[in-house]
Amino acid sequence: MESDGSDPVNIENLYSQILQLTVENDFLKNNLKETGSMSARVHMVKPDTPKLSIRRQCNLLSISRSQLYYTTVGENAENIKMMRIMDEHLINHPTEGVLSMVYLLRDKGFIIGLKRLRRLIKLMGRETIYRRKNLTKMGLREYIKPYLLRGLKVDRPNQVWYTDITYI
């Protein structure tokens, strides 16, 4: 007797295998996202694999193909020259901020705005030196005063007076 390929037992088996593979694939993709860094996943793509296209490999690794082909562009020569000038100036004047650096660079003939300068300073890893608020001082033991009315029974008017002088 010839089979026409519609054996119900075989189809059930195939559907269960497809479901199992889908669950395993989703599990691997989710764990790979959580544990693998993006650069490590990009390096896992093998372009010369004949059975898996680059598109499918990127899909399995949950990365976009643009991440595979993108190369970073470095800073242009003008930005590097400005960063060198800023670095030399900030060595002698470490307390100067963004506005004074903008004025300095504009005086030297560069066209620069605040956003670009902040980006370059952040790229250089520079930070302005200034006094910061000392917020932890109030919690020190020497600044905590005792509560003098503890244990005192207040039973008549004008026995205890209180005022708040925090605004002074």
N, C-alpha and C positions, 0 to 999 in steps of 0.2 A: 504494500500500500504506500503510495507516495504522499509526502507531506507538502502542503502548500505554504509552510513557514508560519502558520498561525497557531502553533502549538501553545495553548494557554499556560502550561507549566514553564515553558522556555521564556515566554514574554514576561511572566511574573518575576522570574529569576533575573532577567535583564533589567527590569524596572528597579528591583531591589538593589542591584549592583550600581545602577546609575545614581540612585538616591544615596547610597553609601559613599560613592566617589564625590558627589556634590558636598556632602557633609564634611568629608575629610578635606576637600579643597578649601571650603570656607574656614574650617578650623586652622589649617596651615596659613592661609592668608591673614587671618586675624592675629595669630601668634607672631607671624613675621612682622606685621606692622608694629606690634608692641615691643618686640625685642630687637629687631634689626634696625640699624641706623639707615638713613636714606642713602648715604654714600656707599655703604656696604651692599645694599640691595642693587644699586646701579652697577656695581662691579660684578654682580652675579650673572648679569646678562651675557650670554655667549652668542655673538652674531653668526658664528659658523656652524651652529647646530642645524642639521638638515630637517629634523622632524618637528621642530618648534620654531615658528617665525619669531622675529624680534617683537612684533606686536603682541603675540600671545605670551611671550616671556615677560614683557612689561606688565601685561594684564595680571598674570599670576603673581608677580612680585609687588603689585599695587604701586607701580610708579608710572609716570607719564613718559612717553617717548622723548618729549622735549628735554627732560632731565638727563636722558641718555646722551643726547647730542649737544647740549648746551655747554659752552666753555665760558668761563668768567672773563670779563674785560677788566684790565687793570686801570689804574688812575692815569689820566692824561698828564702830559709834561707840565702843563700850567699848574695843575693841582699839586703835583710833587714839588714844584718850585715854591708855591705858596706855603706848603707844609714845612719846607726847609726854613723859610724865612720866619714862620711862626715859631718853630722849634728854637731857633737861635734867639729870638726875642723873648720867649717865655723862660729861657734859662736865666736871663738877667732880671726879668720882671714876672715872677710866677703868680702874682696876685692879679694880673690884668685879666679882664673878662672878654666876652665875645664882642661887645661894642667897640672897645678900644682896639681889638685886633682887626675889626672891619675898617676902622678909620686908618690904621697903620697900612693895611694892604691897599686901600683905595688911594692913599697918598703915594704909594709906590707904583700906581698905575694899573692895578688889577681891578677887574669888574667882579665884585663879589657881594653876596647878600648874606643875611643872618643864617638862613637855613643851610646854605652851602658851607659856611664857615663852621657851624655846629657839627655838620656831618664830618668835615675834615678833622676837627678836634676830637670827635668821638673815635674816628678811625685811627688817629694817632695815639689814643689812650691817655690824653691829657686831661687834667682836672684842675680847676682854679682852687687856690689855697685861700681859705677865709675862715674866720671864727664861726663855728657852728653853735647852735643852741645846746646848752647843757641841760637836757631835760631829766637826766637821771639824778640830779643833785637833790631834788625835792624828796626823793624816797630814802635818802640816807638817814641813819638813826639820829644824828645830831640835829637834824632839822625837824624831827617829829617831837612835838611838845606833849607832855602828859596831860590827861584830862583830870583837872583838879577837883571836880565836883563828884567824882565817883565815890559812892558810899555815903554821900551827904544827903540827909533827908530834908527836902525842901517842903515846909509846911505852912509858911506864912508869906504874905506879899512883901516885896522889897528885900527879901532875904538874900537873893542872888541877882546880880545884874550881869548882862552879857552884851557885847557889841561886836560887830564884824568890821575889821579894818583891812580886809583883803584888797580894797580898791586903792589904798594908800601906797 
